[in-house]
Every structure is written in structure tokens, then in C-alpha cells.
């Protein structure tokens, strides 16, 4: 099998995780890393024994690079994504594509027109409990899904740029966008209307306009199913991410307070645990909680590129999830439900 030469652009928390995973992914080789902070790029390159660049376009001239992972902060996605698309390299891009709808739509069209493989970094789809739950739903184990709920609670605030709705999008875009993608994935349907609300009760918001440390949403799917979600950035007890999909014949509970697990509630067997995964002590932060999911999503991307097949989550999914996040943000601002156009 062909070995895929890869590069990572953006070496913050997730960029480093992706670089590490690429370095340990079968049939992949980390060729280069890129960051506008030259010292950080040099330090990371020295650790992984690869080349380093401060400029993405110069990096793309390296003929050994077959595919690129973009993991820059949200507000700095446009230029590196454009450069990769123009070079017609397969692209792995952290969510979202951009920090506004115009750029998101423009980049999605560029990707489609270029005909390149693009996989978006919605890693929860690759988390073992989620993947198993999706299979159970698709095979009718809980019948028709009628309701989904989710919690995404960070133990502490994210970096300052992600706290600012004008830079990272705030909790609706930076965090709940994962829940919106997961809702579409598990419910196999599109969200058509949403009501969002927000508050700031715990975290210091000095200097940040329209800051929220807790947000909620209530939404409706095209087929009539319902959903709710809550996001927070002060769950000091640990990283708390859970979901529940309730159907006409049963219920699936993804995640728990002490372990990553899948609980299946059915008429025939009552409450069972068909799949229990890595036990945890105090709930870890996202890089540990989703360690396997990050590894699996990068392995899936490498396989898609080598085997010339479409990824299971692409730029179209990024557009749809971003539209939901924008509608939730708008709704929370005007205190009214918002209809989502697809």
C-alpha cells in the first residue's frame, strides 16, 4: 500500500495531536509542519524529525507532501484551506471550515470544484460508542429516533480566542457544532428550526462582547423529531460529554460520568451495556476523552486518500452543522426561534 506523505498546518492543541497521530498512523508519514510562529514550528519539527515552514504556500511546494491537515484557529482557516485546495491536495480540516457563512460556502464550493477529498474534523463520529450507536440506529435497534439530547461541558474555559464569539464563535460554534453534527449523524435527518439561549453566570467575561459561559438549544428535525443540547465551560469536576437517542422501541445512552460507554435500553432486555470502552477516573479533557476517536478519524482519512474513496464526513456536513450553529447564535441574540434554510 502507498505511504501517504502528510503535513500539518497550525500547531496548537489539536494540531499537535494530529501531528502525533499522523506520525503513528500506518501507511502515513509526517513530512512537514507549518505554523506562523517559527519557533513553535521548529520545535515540533525537531520532535517529529520532519521539515518545518512558517508559510503554507512554501510548504506546499514540497513534492513529498500528498495531503494536508489544517488545524489553525477558526478565524485563520481561509488562507491555508484555499492554498491546499488550489494545490489540489487532499484536505483534512478541523471544524468549522471558516468563521462566517460566506467563507464557509465559498470554500465548500472550491473544494467541490477542485474534486479533492475533504474530511472534516468531527471526531465524535469516530468515537467507538458513537460509531456503535449509529450502527444500532441504522439497523433499527431502537426503531425510529424521536429525540436526542446532549451535554458538552468543559472543565475550564478554552483559549481566549475561542471564548470570543467574534473570533472562535463562542459555545454555539466552537463547541456545540460537534453536537449539531452528531445530531444529524445519529438522527439521520436535518434540523429545520432552533431556539437558542445563553447566559454568563460564572466565568469572568471582562473585555469580551456577548460572552456566554452556558448555552442551551432546543431544535426540531425535518421529520418532526426533537432535540436539546447544553454547553458549558466551567464543569470543574471534569470533561463531561454525553448524548442520548430515544426511539420508538428503545433508548441509547452514549457516555457516562466515570467511563466512556454505550447503554442500550430495550423492551426485550431492559437496560444493558453492549459496549463498554476504556474506563476513566476523573473525567479527562477532550484530547484524552477522544484520544481513540482522533486516532480513528486520521486513520480513516489516510485510507480514504489511498483507496480513493469518499470520507464519511465532508465539507457539506461542515456547511450544514455551521448553519445550525449560526441559527442558534442568532436565536439566542433575538430570543426567538429561527428557521434554518437548506
SERO-4910 file (N, C-alpha, C, O; in steps of 0.05 Angstrom, whole numbers):
BEGIN
 pado doro    nc1    nc2    nc3   cac1   cac2   cac3    cc1    cc2    cc3    oc1    oc2    oc3
  Unk    A     17    -24      0      0      0      0     17     25      0     38     25     13
  Unk    A      9     45    -14     24     71    -17     26     85     10      6     85     25
  Unk    A     49     96     17     52    112     41     45    141     35     56    152     16
  Unk    A     27    152     51     17    179     46     34    199     61     36    199     86
  Unk    A     47    218     46     62    239     59     44    262     67     29    272     51
  Unk    A     44    269     93     25    289    103     39    312    116     62    310    126
  Unk    A     25    335    117     35    359    131     12    369    149    -11    365    143
  Unk    A     20    383    171      1    395    189      5    425    190     28    434    194
  Unk    A    -16    440    186    -15    469    188    -30    478    213    -53    473    216
  Unk    A    -15    492    230    -27    501    256    -20    481    278    -28    458    277
  Unk    A     -4    490    297      8    472    317     -1    478    345     15    476    364
  Unk    A    -26    486    348    -38    489    375    -44    462    386    -32    442    379
  Unk    A    -64    462    405    -70    437    419    -77    414    399    -66    393    401
  Unk    A    -96    419    381   -105    398    363    -85    393    341    -81    370    333
  Unk    A    -71    414    332    -51    410    311    -30    391    321    -21    374    305
  Unk    A    -21    393    346     -1    375    356    -12    346    358      2    327    351
  Unk    A    -37    344    367    -50    317    369    -50    304    341    -44    280    338
  Unk    A    -58    319    321    -59    308    294    -31    301    283    -28    280    271
  Unk    A    -12    317    289     16    311    281     25    285    294     37    268    281
  Unk    A     19    282    319     27    258    334     13    234    322     26    213    319
  Unk    A    -13    237    316    -28    214    306    -18    206    278    -16    182    271
  Unk    A    -12    226    261     -2    220    234     24    205    236     29    186    221
  Unk    A     41    214    255     67    200    258     65    171    266     83    156    262
  Unk    A     42    164    277     37    136    286     16    122    270      7    100    278
  Unk    A      7    134    248    -14    121    232     -2    104    211     15    113    196
  Unk    A    -10     78    209      0     61    188     -4     73    160    -26     84    155
  Unk    A     15     70    143     14     80    115     14    110    113      8    121     92
  Unk    A     21    124    134     24    153    133     51    161    144     63    147    160
  Unk    A     61    184    134     87    194    144     85    224    146     77    238    127
  Unk    A     93    235    169     93    264    173    117    276    160    140    273    168
  Unk    A    111    291    138    133    303    122    140    331    133    164    338    133
  Unk    A    120    346    141    125    374    149    104    385    168     81    375    169
  Unk    A    112    405    183     93    420    199     96    450    193    117    458    183
  Unk    A     75    465    197     75    493    190     60    510    210     38    503    219
  Unk    A     72    532    219     59    550    238     72    577    234     96    579    229
  Unk    A     56    598    237     67    625    234     86    632    256    103    650    253
  Unk    A     85    617    278    105    620    299    128    602    292    128    578    297
  Unk    A    149    613    281    171    597    270    184    580    291    192    557    286
  Unk    A    187    590    316    199    575    337    183    550    344    194    529    349
  Unk    A    157    553    345    139    530    350    141    510    328    143    486    334
  Unk    A    142    519    303    144    500    281    171    485    282    172    461    278
  Unk    A    192    499    289    219    487    291    220    467    314    231    445    310
  Unk    A    208    474    337    208    456    360    193    430    353    202    408    360
  Unk    A    169    433    341    153    410    334    166    393    313    166    368    315
  Unk    A    178    406    293    192    391    272    216    375    284    221    352    275
  Unk    A    230    387    303    252    373    315    243    348    330    256    327    330
  Unk    A    220    350    343    209    328    358    201    304    340    206    281    346
  Unk    A    189    311    317    180    290    299    199    283    276    194    265    260
  Unk    A    221    298    274    240    292    253    230    298    226    234    282    207
  Unk    A    217    320    222    206    328    196    214    356    190    227    370    206
  Unk    A    206    366    166    212    393    158    193    413    171    171    405    181
  Unk    A    200    438    172    183    459    183    182    483    165    202    489    152
  Unk    A    159    497    166    155    520    149    138    541    164    121    533    180
  Unk    A    144    566    160    126    587    171    104    595    151     86    610    159
  Unk    A    106    586    127     87    595    106     76    570     91     91    553     82
  Unk    A     49    568     90     37    544     79     42    541     49     46    518     40
  Unk    A     43    563     34     47    560      5     76    551     -1     80    535    -20
  Unk    A     95    560     14    122    549     10    123    520     17    136    504      4
  Unk    A    109    512     38    108    484     46     96    467     24    106    444     19
  Unk    A     76    476     11     62    460    -10     79    455    -34     72    439    -52
  Unk    A    101    469    -36    120    464    -59    136    439    -54    150    429    -72
  Unk    A    135    428    -30    150    404    -24    136    380    -38    113    374    -32
  Unk    A    149    367    -56    137    346    -73    130    321    -57    115    304    -67
  Unk    A    140    318    -33    135    295    -17    108    296     -2     98    276      8
  Unk    A     96    320     -3     70    324     12     47    316     -6     42    328    -27
  Unk    A     32    295      2      9    285    -13    -17    296     -3    -36    299    -18
  Unk    A    -19    302     23    -44    311     36    -37    329     59    -15    328     70
  Unk    A    -57    346     67    -51    366     87    -74    367    108    -97    364    101
  Unk    A    -66    369    133    -85    373    155    -83    403    164    -62    412    171
  Unk    A   -106    417    163   -107    444    172   -120    446    200   -143    438    203
  Unk    A   -105    455    219   -115    457    247   -109    484    259   -105    486    283
  Unk    A   -109    505    243   -106    532    253   -130    540    269   -151    528    266
  Unk    A   -129    562    285   -153    573    297   -174    579    276   -167    586    253
  Unk    A   -199    578    284   -221    581    265   -219    606    247   -224    605    223
  Unk    A   -212    628    260   -210    653    245   -188    654    224   -187    672    207
  Unk    A   -170    633    225   -148    632    206   -148    608    188   -128    598    180
  Unk    A   -172    598    182   -175    575    165   -174    581    135   -164    566    119
  Unk    A   -184    604    127   -189    610     99   -164    608     82   -164    593     62
  Unk    A   -143    622     89   -119    622     72   -106    594     69   -100    586     47
  Unk    A   -101    580     91    -89    553     87   -107    534     72    -98    518     56
  Unk    A   -133    535     77   -152    517     62   -151    524     32   -150    506     16
  Unk    A   -152    550     26   -151    558     -2   -125    548    -15   -125    538    -38
  Unk    A   -103    551     -1    -77    543    -12    -77    513    -18    -67    504    -39
  Unk    A    -87    497      1    -88    468     -3   -106    460    -26    -99    443    -42
  Unk    A   -129    473    -28   -148    467    -49   -136    475    -76   -138    460    -96
  Unk    A   -124    498    -78   -111    507   -103    -89    488   -111    -84    485   -135
  Unk    A    -75    476    -92    -54    457    -98    -66    429   -104    -52    411   -112
  Unk    A    -93    427   -101   -107    402   -106    -96    378    -90    -93    356   -100
  Unk    A    -91    385    -65    -82    364    -46   -107    355    -29   -123    371    -22
  Unk    A   -109    329    -23   -130    320     -4   -128    336     22   -105    341     31
  Unk    A   -150    343     33   -151    361     56   -166    348     80   -188    338     77
  Unk    A   -152    348    103   -166    343    129   -167    370    143   -147    382    147
  Unk    A   -191    379    150   -195    405    161   -210    404    187   -232    392    189
  Unk    A   -199    416    208   -214    418    233   -239    435    229   -240    453    213
  Unk    A   -260    428    244   -285    443    242   -280    471    254   -263    474    271
  Unk    A   -296    491    246   -312    492    221   -294    500    198   -270    506    202
  Unk    A   -305    500    174   -288    509    151   -279    537    153   -256    544    147
  Unk    A   -296    555    164   -289    583    167   -306    595    189   -323    581    200
  Unk    A   -302    620    196   -316    632    219   -340    648    210   -353    662    227
  Unk    A   -348    647    184   -372    661    175   -383    644    152   -369    628    139
  Unk    A   -409    649    146   -423    632    126   -413    637     98   -410    618     82
  Unk    A   -407    662     91   -398    668     63   -373    652     57   -371    640     36
  Unk    A   -353    654     75   -328    640     70   -332    610     71   -319    595     56
  Unk    A   -349    601     89   -355    572     90   -366    561     64   -357    541     54
  Unk    A   -386    575     53   -398    567     28   -378    569      5   -377    551    -13
  Unk    A   -362    590      5   -342    594    -16   -321    572    -16   -313    561    -37
  Unk    A   -311    565      8   -291    544     10   -303    517      3   -289    501    -11
  Unk    A   -327    511     11   -340    486      4   -343    483    -26   -338    461    -37
  Unk    A   -350    505    -39   -353    504    -69   -325    500    -82   -323    485   -101
  Unk    A   -305    513    -71   -278    509    -82   -269    480    -80   -257    469    -98
  Unk    A   -275    468    -57   -267    440    -52   -281    422    -72   -269    404    -84
  Unk    A   -307    427    -76   -323    410    -94   -314    414   -123   -312    395   -138
  Unk    A   -309    439   -130   -300    445   -158   -272    432   -163   -267    424   -186
  Unk    A   -255    432   -143   -229    420   -146   -229    390   -147   -211    377   -157
  Unk    A   -251    378   -137   -254    349   -138   -235    335   -119   -228    311   -123
  Unk    A   -226    349    -97   -208    336    -78   -223    322    -56   -246    329    -50
  Unk    A   -210    303    -43   -221    291    -19   -219    311      4   -197    322      9
  Unk    A   -241    315     18   -240    332     42   -255    318     65   -278    311     62
  Unk    A   -241    314     87   -253    303    111   -252    324    133   -231    336    138
  Unk    A   -275    329    145   -276    348    167   -271    335    194   -278    312    198
  Unk    A   -260    351    212   -253    341    238   -275    339    259   -274    351    280
  Unk    A   -296    324    252   -317    319    271   -311    291    283   -323    271    275
  Unk    A   -293    291    303   -282    266    312   -302    249    327   -298    225    330
  Unk    A   -324    261    337   -342    245    353   -355    223    337   -363    202    348
  Unk    A   -357    226    311   -368    205    294   -351    180    295   -361    157    290
  Unk    A   -326    183    302   -307    161    303   -303    149    331   -288    130    334
  Unk    A   -315    162    351   -313    151    378   -328    124    379   -350    122    369
  Unk    A   -315    104    391   -328     77    390   -357     76    399   -373     63    386
  Unk    A   -365     89    422   -393     87    429   -411    100    408   -433     90    403
  Unk    A   -402    122    396   -418    135    376   -421    119    351   -443    116    340
  Unk    A   -399    107    342   -399     91    318   -417     67    322   -432     59    304
  Unk    A   -416     55    346   -433     32    351   -463     40    353   -480     26    343
  Unk    A   -468     63    366   -495     73    367   -507     79    340   -530     72    334
  Unk    A   -491     91    322   -500     97    295   -508     72    281   -528     71    267
  Unk    A   -491     51    284   -497     25    271   -523     13    282   -540      3    267
  Unk    A   -527     15    308   -551      4    320   -576     19    311   -597      7    307
  Unk    A   -574     45    308   -596     61    298   -603     54    269   -626     51    262
  Unk    A   -582     53    253   -585     47    225   -597     19    220   -611     15    200
  Unk    A   -592      1    238   -603    -26    235   -629    -30    250   -639    -52    253
  Unk    A   -641     -8    261   -668     -9    272   -670    -18    300   -692    -25    309
  Unk    A   -648    -19    315   -649    -29    343   -667    -13    361   -679    -24    380
  Unk    A   -670     13    357   -688     29    374   -711     40    358   -726     57    367
  Unk    A   -716     29    334   -737     39    317   -732     67    308   -709     75    305
  Unk    A   -753     81    302   -750    109    293   -739    127    315   -752    128    336
  Unk    A   -717    141    311   -707    160    331   -727    184    333   -735    195    313
  Unk    A   -735    191    358   -754    213    361   -743    236    378   -755    258    377
  Unk    A   -720    232    392   -710    253    408   -680    248    414   -672    225    419
  Unk    A   -664    270    413   -636    268    420   -629    290    440   -638    313    436
  Unk    A   -614    284    460   -605    304    479   -574    301    482   -564    279    478
  Unk    A   -561    323    488   -532    321    491   -522    342    511   -534    364    514
  Unk    A   -499    336    523   -485    354    541   -456    356    532   -443    336    527
  Unk    A   -446    380    530   -418    385    525   -407    405    545   -413    429    542
  Unk    A   -393    395    565   -385    413    587   -355    411    591   -344    390    598
  Unk    A   -341    433    586   -312    435    591   -306    440    620   -322    454    634
  Unk    A   -284    430    630   -277    434    658   -266    463    663   -265    472    686
  Unk    A   -259    476    642   -248    504    644   -252    518    617   -256    504    597
  Unk    A   -250    544    617   -254    559    592   -233    551    571   -210    545    579
  Unk    A   -239    553    546   -220    548    524   -201    572    522   -203    591    537
  Unk    A   -182    571    503   -164    594    499   -180    620    494   -202    618    485
  Unk    A   -168    643    501   -183    668    498   -196    672    471   -218    683    470
  Unk    A   -183    665    449   -194    669    423   -220    653    419   -239    662    406
  Unk    A   -222    629    431   -246    613    428   -268    623    446   -292    617    440
  Unk    A   -262    638    467   -283    649    484   -297    672    470   -320    678    476
  Unk    A   -283    685    452   -294    709    438   -311    701    414   -301    689    395
  Unk    A   -337    707    415   -355    699    393   -346    711    366   -352    700    345
  Unk    A   -331    733    367   -322    746    342   -297    732    330   -289    738    308
  Unk    A   -285    714    345   -261    700    336   -265    670    334   -259    658    313
  Unk    A   -275    658    355   -279    629    355   -307    620    352   -313    597    348
  Unk    A   -326    640    355   -354    634    351   -369    629    377   -393    626    377
  Unk    A   -354    628    400   -368    622    425   -377    593    427   -370    577    410
  Unk    A   -393    587    447   -400    560    453   -418    547    431   -416    523    426
  Unk    A   -434    563    418   -451    552    397   -435    541    374   -440    519    363
  Unk    A   -414    556    365   -399    549    342   -374    533    349   -367    513    336
  Unk    A   -360    541    370   -335    527    377   -340    500    390   -323    482    387
  Unk    A   -362    497    403   -366    472    419   -391    457    410   -389    433    403
  Unk    A   -415    470    410   -439    455    404   -441    446    374   -458    430    367
  Unk    A   -424    457    357   -424    448    329   -419    418    328   -428    405    309
  Unk    A   -403    407    347   -399    378    348   -426    364    353   -432    343    341
  Unk    A   -441    375    372   -467    363    379   -486    365    355   -502    347    351
  Unk    A   -485    387    341   -503    390    318   -496    370    296   -514    358    283
  Unk    A   -470    366    291   -462    346    272   -470    318    281   -480    302    265
  Unk    A   -466    313    307   -473    287    317   -503    282    315   -512    260    310
  Unk    A   -519    303    320   -548    300    318   -557    293    290   -573    275    286
  Unk    A   -545    306    270   -551    300    242   -543    271    235   -557    256    222
  Unk    A   -520    263    246   -508    237    240   -525    214    253   -532    195    240
  Unk    A   -533    218    278   -547    197    292   -577    197    285   -589    175    283
  Unk    A   -589    220    282   -618    221    275   -623    217    246   -646    213    238
  Unk    A   -602    218    229   -605    214    200   -625    234    188   -642    226    172
  Unk    A   -623    259    197   -642    279    188   -630    307    191   -609    310    204
  Unk    A   -644    327    180   -634    354    182   -651    370    202   -675    366    205
  Unk    A   -637    388    216   -650    407    235   -663    429    218   -650    441    201
  Unk    A   -688    435    223   -702    456    207   -709    481    224   -714    502    212
  Unk    A   -709    479    250   -714    503    267   -700    499    294   -697    477    303
  Unk    A   -693    522    306   -678    520    331   -683    544    348   -688    566    338
  Unk    A   -683    540    374   -685    562    394   -662    560    412   -658    540    426
  Unk    A   -646    581    413   -622    582    430   -624    602    452   -638    622    449
  Unk    A   -610    597    474   -609    616    496   -581    616    508   -567    596    506
  Unk    A   -574    637    521   -546    640    532   -546    656    557   -564    673    561
  Unk    A   -526    651    574   -523    666    598   -493    666    606   -478    650    596
  Unk    A   -486    685    624   -459    686    635   -461    690    665   -468    711    675
  Unk    A   -456    668    681   -460    669    709   -435    662    726   -435    668    750
  Unk    A   -415    650    713   -392    641    729   -365    651    719   -350    661    735
  Unk    A   -360    650    694   -334    656    683   -331    687    678   -350    700    669
  Unk    A   -308    697    684   -303    726    680   -303    732    651   -287    721    635
  Unk    A   -320    751    643   -323    757    614   -312    785    607   -319    796    587
  Unk    A   -295    796    624   -285    823    620   -271    826    593   -253    810    587
  Unk    A   -279    846    578   -267    852    553   -277    836    529   -268    840    507
  Unk    A   -297    818    534   -308    802    512   -338    809    508   -353    807    527
  Unk    A   -345    818    484   -372    825    478   -390    800    475   -381    781    461
  Unk    A   -413    801    486   -433    779    485   -420    752    492   -422    733    476
  Unk    A   -407    751    514   -395    727    524   -416    710    538   -433    720    552
  Unk    A   -415    683    534   -433    665    548   -418    641    558   -402    629    543
  Unk    A   -422    634    584   -408    610    595   -427    586    596   -418    564    601
  Unk    A   -452    590    590   -472    568    588   -492    575    566   -502    597    565
  Unk    A   -497    555    549   -517    559    528   -534    534    525   -525    512    532
  Unk    A   -559    538    517   -577    515    512   -590    519    484   -593    541    474
  Unk    A   -599    497    473   -614    498    448   -636    477    449   -634    456    462
  Unk    A   -658    483    435   -679    464    431   -685    465    401   -689    486    390
  Unk    A   -686    442    388   -689    442    359   -708    420    349   -714    401    363
  Unk    A   -717    424    325   -736    405    312   -724    396    285   -712    411    270
  Unk    A   -727    370    280   -717    358    255   -739    359    234   -763    362    239
  Unk    A   -731    355    209   -749    355    186   -772    335    189   -795    341    182
  Unk    A   -766    311    200   -786    291    203   -803    293    228   -820    276    234
  Unk    A   -799    315    244   -814    320    268   -801    313    294   -811    320    315
  Unk    A   -778    299    293   -764    292    317   -753    317    331   -750    338    318
  Unk    A   -747    314    357   -738    337    373   -710    333    384   -701    310    385
  Unk    A   -698    355    393   -672    353    406   -666    376    424   -677    397    422
  Unk    A   -648    371    444   -639    392    461   -609    388    466   -598    366    463
  Unk    A   -595    410    474   -567    408    480   -559    430    499   -571    452    500
  Unk    A   -538    425    515   -528    444    534   -497    444    532   -485    423    531
  Unk    A   -485    468    532   -456    471    532   -448    489    555   -462    509    561
  Unk    A   -426    483    567   -416    499    590   -385    499    589   -373    481    577
  Unk    A   -373    518    603   -344    519    604   -333    522    633   -312    534    637
  Unk    A   -348    510    652   -338    511    680   -345    486    695   -351    487    719
  Unk    A   -345    463    682   -350    437    695   -324    428    709   -311    410    699
  Unk    A   -318    439    732   -293    434    745   -288    405    753   -266    397    758
  Unk    A   -310    389    753   -307    360    760   -295    344    737   -287    321    742
  Unk    A   -294    356    713   -282    341    691   -296    347    664   -315    362    663
  Unk    A   -286    335    643   -297    339    616   -321    320    613   -318    296    612
  Unk    A   -344    332    611   -370    318    613   -384    319    586   -397    339    579
  Unk    A   -382    297    570   -394    296    544   -412    271    543   -402    249    544
  Unk    A   -438    275    540   -457    253    539   -479    259    519   -486    282    514
  Unk    A   -491    238    508   -513    241    490   -533    218    495   -526    197    506
  Unk    A   -558    223    486   -579    203    489   -597    204    464   -606    226    457
  Unk    A   -602    181    452   -620    180    430   -644    162    437   -640    138    442
  Unk    A   -667    174    438   -691    160    447   -708    153    422   -714    170    406
  Unk    A   -715    127    419   -730    119    396   -757    106    403   -764    103    427
  Unk    A   -772     98    383   -798     86    388   -796     59    401   -816     50    414
  Unk    A   -773     45    400   -771     18    411   -749     16    433   -745     -5    444
  Unk    A   -735     38    438   -713     36    458   -698     62    460   -706     82    449
  Unk    A   -676     61    474   -660     84    481   -631     78    481   -623     56    490
  Unk    A   -614     96    471   -585     93    471   -573    116    487   -578    139    481
  Unk    A   -556    109    507   -543    129    523   -513    128    518   -501    107    523
  Unk    A   -502    149    507   -473    149    499   -457    164    520   -462    188    525
  Unk    A   -439    150    532   -422    163    552   -433    161    580   -457    156    584
  Unk    A   -416    165    600   -424    164    628   -405    181    644   -385    192    633
  Unk    A   -411    185    669   -394    202    686   -367    189    693   -348    204    701
  Unk    A   -365    163    692   -340    150    700   -326    134    678   -304    124    683
  Unk    A   -339    131    656   -327    115    634   -340    122    608   -362    133    607
  Unk    A   -326    116    586   -338    120    560   -353     94    553   -340     74    549
  Unk    A   -379     96    551   -394     71    548   -418     76    531   -425     98    524
  Unk    A   -432     54    524   -457     55    509   -477     38    525   -472     14    529
  Unk    A   -499     50    532   -521     36    546   -545     33    528   -553     53    515
  Unk    A   -556      9    526   -579      4    508   -603     -4    525   -602    -23    540
  Unk    A   -624     11    522   -649      6    537   -670     -4    517   -677     10    497
  Unk    A   -680    -29    521   -699    -40    503   -721    -54    517   -719    -61    541
  Unk    A   -744    -58    504   -767    -72    515   -760   -100    522   -768   -111    543
  Unk    A   -744   -114    505   -738   -142    508   -719   -147    531   -723   -166    546
  Unk    A   -698   -131    534   -677   -137    553   -674   -116    576   -657   -119    593
  Unk    A   -690    -96    575   -687    -75    596   -662    -59    591   -657    -50    568
  Unk    A   -646    -54    612   -622    -38    609   -597    -56    607   -592    -72    625
  Unk    A   -583    -53    585   -559    -69    581   -536    -51    571   -540    -29    563
  Unk    A   -512    -62    573   -488    -47    564   -473    -64    543   -455    -79    550
  Unk    A   -482    -62    518   -470    -79    497   -441    -72    491   -427    -88    479
  Unk    A   -432    -48    498   -405    -40    492   -395    -20    513   -406      2    515
  Unk    A   -376    -28    528   -363    -11    548   -334     -8    541   -320    -28    538
  Unk    A   -325     17    540   -298     22    530   -280     31    553   -285     26    576
  Unk    A   -258     44    546   -237     50    565   -246     62    591   -258     84    590
  Unk    A   -242     49    613   -250     61    639   -235     86    645   -212     89    636
  Unk    A   -248    105    658   -235    130    665   -238    136    695   -257    126    708
  Unk    A   -219    151    706   -222    160    733   -236    187    732   -259    188    724
  Unk    A   -223    208    741   -235    234    738   -237    240    708   -218    235    693
  Unk    A   -259    250    700   -264    255    671   -242    271    659   -236    293    668
  Unk    A   -229    261    638   -206    276    626   -216    298    607   -239    299    600
  Unk    A   -197    315    598   -204    335    579   -206    322    551   -200    298    548
  Unk    A   -215    338    531   -223    326    506   -201    311    491   -207    291    477
  Unk    A   -176    319    494   -154    305    480   -150    276    490   -140    259    476
  Unk    A   -157    272    516   -156    245    527   -182    230    523   -182    206    515
  Unk    A   -204    244    528   -230    231    525   -234    220    496   -245    199    493
  Unk    A   -226    236    476   -230    228    449   -204    219    435   -201    221    411
  Unk    A   -185    209    451   -159    201    441   -163    180    418   -151    183    397
  Unk    A   -179    160    423   -183    139    403   -198    150    379   -193    142    356
  Unk    A   -217    168    384   -232    180    362   -214    196    343   -217    194    319
  Unk    A   -195    211    355   -176    226    338   -158    207    322   -153    212    299
  Unk    A   -150    186    334   -134    166    320   -149    153    297   -139    150    275
  Unk    A   -174    146    303   -191    132    283   -198    150    260   -199    141    237
  Unk    A   -203    176    265   -211    194    244   -187    199    225   -191    201    200
  Unk    A   -163    201    236   -139    205    218   -133    180    202   -126    181    179
  Unk    A   -136    156    215   -133    131    200   -153    129    177   -147    120    156
  Unk    A   -178    138    183   -199    137    162   -192    156    139   -196    149    116
  Unk    A   -181    179    145   -174    198    124   -152    187    107   -153    188     82
  Unk    A   -131    175    119   -109    163    104   -120    141     86   -112    140     63
  Unk    A   -137    125     96   -148    103     80   -165    114     57   -164    103     34
  Unk    A   -180    135     61   -197    147     40   -179    157     17   -185    153     -6
  Unk    A   -157    171     25   -139    182      4   -126    160    -12   -125    160    -36
  Unk    A   -115    140      3   -100    118    -11   -119    102    -28   -111     94    -50
  Unk    A   -143     97    -18   -162     80    -33   -181     96    -51   -198     84    -64
  Unk    A   -177    122    -52   -193    139    -70   -223    136    -64   -239    132    -83
  Unk    A   -231    138    -39   -259    135    -32   -268    160    -16   -252    174     -4
  Unk    A   -294    165    -16   -305    189     -3   -305    185     27   -312    164     37
  Unk    A   -298    206     42   -299    204     71   -328    205     81   -346    214     66
  Unk    A   -333    196    105   -360    195    116   -369    222    126   -393    226    131
  Unk    A   -351    241    129   -359    268    138   -343    288    122   -318    288    123
  Unk    A   -356    305    107   -342    322     88   -350    352     90   -363    360    110
  Unk    A   -343    367     70   -349    396     70   -378    402     71   -386    423     83
  Unk    A   -395    386     59   -424    390     60   -434    387     89   -451    403     97
  Unk    A   -424    368    103   -432    364    131   -422    389    148   -436    397    166
  Unk    A   -399    400    141   -389    423    155   -408    447    150   -413    462    169
  Unk    A   -418    450    126   -436    472    119   -462    469    135   -471    488    147
  Unk    A   -473    445    136   -498    441    149   -496    446    179   -513    459    191
  Unk    A   -475    435    192   -471    439    221   -467    469    227   -476    479    247
  Unk    A   -452    483    209   -447    511    214   -472    527    212   -476    547    227
  Unk    A   -489    520    193   -515    535    191   -532    532    216   -545    551    225
  Unk    A   -531    508    228   -546    504    253   -534    521    275   -549    534    290
  Unk    A   -507    521    277   -494    537    298   -499    567    295   -503    581    314
  Unk    A   -499    576    270   -505    605    265   -534    611    273   -539    632    285
  Unk    A   -552    593    266   -581    598    273   -584    598    303   -600    614    313
  Unk    A   -570    581    317   -572    581    346   -561    607    358   -572    618    377
  Unk    A   -539    616    347   -527    642    356   -547    665    351   -550    682    368
  Unk    A   -559    665    327   -578    686    321   -602    685    339   -612    705    350
  Unk    A   -612    661    344   -636    657    361   -631    667    389   -648    680    401
  Unk    A   -607    660    400   -601    669    427   -599    699    429   -605    711    450
  Unk    A   -591    712    407   -589    741    406   -616    755    405   -620    776    417
  Unk    A   -634    744    389   -661    757    386   -682    745    404   -704    755    405
  Unk    A   -675    723    418   -693    710    437   -718    699    423   -740    700    434
  Unk    A   -714    689    399   -736    678    384   -726    653    368   -703    652    362
  Unk    A   -744    635    362   -736    612    345   -728    621    317   -737    642    308
  Unk    A   -710    606    305   -700    613    278   -704    589    260   -698    566    268
  Unk    A   -715    593    236   -718    573    216   -692    570    200   -680    590    193
  Unk    A   -683    546    195   -658    541    181   -664    533    152   -679    514    147
  Unk    A   -652    547    133   -656    542    105   -634    524     95   -610    529     99
  Unk    A   -642    502     81   -622    484     69   -625    483     39   -610    469     25
***
